[in-house]
């Protein structure tokens, strides 16, 4: 579209893409997954997966977005030789909106914990606090509404005034805050055991399940197959380098995940808690750690808990705005809605489904879909099926349907023999052959686990 907004520079594109990638998965999921599968050994496999698999998939998705300069559905209409590919466009519009629905529930939990740390701290934290909070019929929905409302306000401002401006401030601030937490965590008594765990690889722990987990974490951390990369890439200018964007995004996401690991696991070891504690590590284990710290150094513990949970809120927002933007872009381009109207529609849909997901921890816990609560079903559906399906179709489309010359033109930016041009053959091979195999491994693993 002639009047389509663009990001201001390659740096702002990388900040926006990195913001989309950096989210609760880095702070919440990466530390406990790394803890579960052997620390340093898992990290080495994870880095390899990012370089050789996730970055080629990222570039493939970005290629479609910038080539079309359109939303997910519109991209297929413009580029696909057959109308059957429109279903890929529909899939990549629906997936991020479903993710946004339950993601904003977890984002609401983050807002609640930030408020607790700000108002009263965790000195009186009890073992049942998290369970009683998420089982409540009203409080989680209130915070779900607040979190989703903040996301909507940012997206309503547009690409440059909203998303770009927010990421330019939030991403550097997020890194600084997490670095401060890391420094504090490393100074705790017994923290060096956590550092050893993250730096000394035990190669015996590299099992098939660990490799599959590393593939999955690298894959989902970059939000591949969910339409967010495609949508953000549609706002890129022609002269901006897709290879630099992909590598820069992956590096930023990986660096932040490692910082989060060094911020959280040393504190976990210091408290004598298992590093593979599981999904409750952030919302159950860490408040318990903060409560113990508060008995010894109340002010410092309070300050660290405030910074930590504010970091989680910011990380959650940088991802949620990209998920929100996919639906807004579709409604503006395809249905002729104004940005404000599109934001209202996406907000209402995500709020309603999110409210049901939230209530599935309490009032609606007896309602099961395929043996799971609504929240669990939405999570499993998108993570284990819709995202892998979207990704494999995207790499097949770029690798086997689009003209190689068109893919190369987008990859190099100007079609010249630059570094990008010399690396194109490597990327094309990885994207056509290795990436689909890796996605199938993730898909099959999710089915049997």
N, C-alpha and C positions, 0 to 999 in steps of 0.2 A: 504493500500500500504506500502511496506517495507521501502521505502525511504521518506515516508510522514513526513513533519516537525511536531514538537510538540512545544507547549508552554514550557517555561523553568521551571515553577513551578505553584503550585496552586494559588499563589498570582498573578502571571502574567495572569493566566486564568481569575481570578476574575476581574482584571483591564481591560482586553480586553472585557469581557462580560459586565462589568459596563460601559465601554466606548461606546459599542454598544447601551446600553439602554439609557445612559445619552446623550441627544441631544436637539434639538430645542423644543421637546415636553415638557421637564422639565422647560426650561426658558420661552418659548413662550406660550405653551398651559396650563400648570398646573396653573400658577397664575391666568389667567383669568377664567379658569373653576372653580377653588376654589372660586374666587370672585363671579362668577355667581350663585353658588349653596350653598352659606352660610358660606364660610370660614372654621371654626374649625369643624363644624359638617360634612362637606364634607370630611375633612382630616381624621377623625376617620373612616368613611366608606371606604375611599381609603386605609387606612392601613390594615383594615380587608380583603379587596379584594386582596391586595398584598399577605398576608400571606396564606389565605385559598384557593385562586383560581389561581393567577398568578404564584406563586412559583411551585405548582404541575405541571402546564402546561409547565413551563420552564424546570423542571427536566425531564418531559416526552420527550420533544424535544431533550434535551441534551443526554438522554439515547440512542436515535436512532443514534445521531452523533458519540458518543464514541464507541458504540457497532459495528458500521460499519467501522469507520475510513475512511469515504468516503464522497463525496459531496452529496447534497440532492437527486439527481437522482440515483447515485450509491448506496446510502443507501437503497433505496427501492429495487433495484436489488439484493442486498445481503441478506436483512432481510425478504422481503415480500414473503409469500408462493404463491401468485398469481401475475401474470404480470399486473393485473389491477391496482395494487398499484403504478405502474410507473407514473400514472397521478398525484399522490400526489407529486412525485419527480419533475415532470415538473412544477407543480403549485408553489412549493417552490423555484424553480430557477427563474421563470418569475416574481413573485411578488416583490422581493427586487430590481430587475433591473428597474421595472416600478417606484417603490418608489424612487430609486436613481435618476431617470430622473427629477422628479419635486422637489425632496428634494434638489438637487444641485442648482435649481433655487433659492430657499429660502436661501440656503447657499451662493449663489452669492449676494443676497440682504445684507446678513450679512457682507460679505467682503466689499461691497460698503459703508455701514454705518460705518464700522471700518475705512476705508480710509477717509471718511468725518470727523469723529471725530479726526483723526490723523492730517489731513491737515488744516482744517478750523474750526472745531467745529460746534455747532448747534446754535450759536448766531443769525444767520440770518435765522433760520429754519422757513419755512412757512407751512401753513396747507395743501397745495397741493403738497408738495415736494414728499411724498411717492407715491401718485397717478400718478404724472407726471413721476417719475422715472420708475415704473413698466410698465407704458404705453408706454415707449420709445421702439423703434424697435431695438436699437443696444446696449445701455449701459447694460441692464440686461443680455444680452447674453454674453457680454464680461466678466462680473463678474461670470456668470454661467460657462463659459469656464475656468476661473482662478481657481474657487473652485473645479471643477471636475478634472482639471489637477493636483492640489495639492494632491487630493485623489488618483489619479492614480499613482503618483510618490511614495506615501507611500506604496500602495499595491504592486507595482512592486518590492519593496525591499524584499518581502517575509514575512513570519510569524515572525521569531525572529528579523531579521534586520529591518523590516519595521513596521508591525502592533504592535508587542510586545514592541519594543523600543519607538514608538510614544506614546502608551498608558501609559507606565511607566513614561514618562515625563509630558504628557498633563493632565492626570487625577488629580494628586496631585496639579499641577499648577492651574487647573480649579477650584478646591475646594478652594484654597487659594484666588484666584481672586474674586470668588463669596462671600466668607466670608468678604473680604475687602469692597465690595459693600454693603453687608448687614449691616456692622458696620456703614458705612456712612449713609445709608438709615435710620437706627434707630435713628440717631442723628438729623434728620431733624425736624423742628417744626411741630407738628401735627401728627408725625409718630406713636405715641402711639395708635391712633385710629386704625391704620392698624394692630398693634400688638394685640389689643383687638379682632379685627375681626378674627384673625387667632387662637387665644387661647381660646376665650369664645364661646363654641358651642351653637347654637340655634337649638335644636332638632326638632323644628317645620319645619325647612328647609329640613329635611331628607324626601324627597318625592320620589315616584317611579322613577321620572326622574333623581333626584339627585343620587340615588343608581345606576341606569343604567350608568350615567355619570362617577361615581367613578369606576365601573367595567370596563368600556371602557378605562378610563385613565390608570388604573393599567395594563390593558391588553396590550394596544398599547405602553405604555411607555417602556415595556420590549421587544418590537419588536417580540411578540409571533406570530407564524404561518407564519413568513416571511423567514424562512430558515437560518437566521443569527445565531441563537442559535445552530442549528444543525450543521452548518458548522464550527463554532468556537469549538464546542464540539468534532468534529472529529479530532482536533489537540491536544486533551487532552491525557495525559498518563493514563494508567490503575489505577495507585495508587492514582490519584487525586480524591478527594471526591466531587461527584456531588451535594450532599446535601449542603455541605459548599459553593460550587460555586453558587448554586441557591440562598441560603439565603444571601450570601455575595453580590451578584449582586443586589438582590432586596433591601437590606439595603442601599447599596450605591446609588442606583437610587432614593429611597425614601428620603434619607437624602439630596441629592442634590436638589430634588424637593422642599423640605421644606425650605432649605436655599434660593433657588430662590424666593419662596413665600415671605419670610421675607426680601429679598433684594428688591423686586419690589413693593409689595402692600403697605408697609409703605410710600414709596415715592409717590405712587399714591394717597393715602389718604392725604399726606402732600400738594399735589398740588390741592386737592379738586376735584379729578376726580373719576368717578364711578369705583369701583373695578371690575365690570363685563363688562368692556369696550369692550371686544371681541378680535378677532384675531389681531386687529390693535394696541394692547397694546404695543408691543415691537417696531414696526417700525413706529408708528405714535405718540402714547401718550408719550413714554419715550423720544424721541428726543425733543418733546415740553417741557417736564419737564426739560431736560438738557439745553434747550435754556433759560428758565426762571431762572434756577440756574446760568447760565452764566452771567446774568445781575448783579448778586449780588457778586459771587465769581468766576470770569472767569477761573483762573488757576485750581482751584479744580474741577469745573464742567467739564472742558476739560479733566482732568486726569481721572475722574470717567467714563466719556463717552468712553474714549479710552479703559480702562480696561474692561468695560461692553461689548462693541461690540467685543473686542478681545476674551472675554469669549464665546460669542455666536458663533464666527467662530470656536473656538477650540471644543466646544460641537457639533457643526454640523459635523465637520470632524471625530470625534470619532465614530459617527453613520454611516456616509457615507462610511467609509472604510470597515465596516462590510457588508454593502449592496453590495458594489463593489466586495468583496471577494467571495460572493456566486457564482456569475457568473464566476469569474476567476477559482475557484475550479472546477466547472463543466466542463469548457472548457479544463483545464489541465488534469483532470482524464478521461473524457469520449471522448474527441476529439483529445487528444494527442498534444495539443498546448503547446508551451513553456509559462512560466508565462508572459513574455513580450508580446507575440502575444495575449494571452488571455486578458491582460490589454488593449491593443489597440482596440480589438473587443468590449469589454464592454464599453470602453470610447466612441467609435463612436456611438453605439446604444443609450447610455444614453444621450450623447450630442445632438443627433438629436431629440429624443423625448422631451428632456428638452427644446430645442430651440423652439419647437412648443408650449410647455406649457407656456414658457415665452411670446411668441408673442400673446398668447390668452388673455393677459391683454390689448392688444392694436391692432396691425395690424390684428390679427386673432380672435378678440373678437366676431365677428358675427358668427363664426363657432361653432355650438352647437352639443353636443353628449348627448342624453337623456335630453335635455334642459339645459345642463351645458357647460361651456367653457371646453377646453381640459384639462387645469390644474385642474379644479374642478372635472371633470370626472375621471381623473387618481387618484386623492386623494380619492374620494368617492369609486371608484371601489376597490382599495387596502385596505383602512381602513374599509369599511363597508361590503365587501363581500369576497375578496380573503384571507385576513388575518384570519377572523373568520372561513372561510371554511378550510383553511390549518390547523388551530389549532384544530378544532374539529376532523378532520381526523387523526391528529397526536396523540391526546390523545386516540382516539378509537383504533388506531393501537397498541399503547403501552399497553393500558389497556385490550384489547379484542383479539388482534391478536398475539402479541409476547408472548412467554412462560413466565409465572410468575417468574420462576427461573432465566431466563436471565435478566429480569427487576430488580430483587432483586440483582443479581450479580453486575450489573452496579451501582445500587443505593448505595450499601455498599462498592463498590470498590474492596474488597477482599472476600466478601461473609461470613464474620465473624459476631459474635453477638456484634458489636460495637453499639454506639449510633445510627448510621445510620440504623443498622439492627433492633433495637428496634422501630424506628420510621417508618419503611417501611410500616407497616400495615396501619398507618394513611395516609401516602402519597398515597398508592395504592387506598384506598377508595376515597379520595378527587379527585384523578386523574380519576378514573373510573366513578364516579357518579356526584360529585358536579361540576367539571370543565366543562363537556359537557353541563350541564344545564345552567351554567353561560354564556357559549359561545352562546347558543341558545337565552338567554335573550338579550345579546348584539346584536345579529343578528336581532332578531325581533324588538328590539327598533330602530335599524338603519333603518329598513324598514318603520316603521310607523312614525318616526319623520321627 
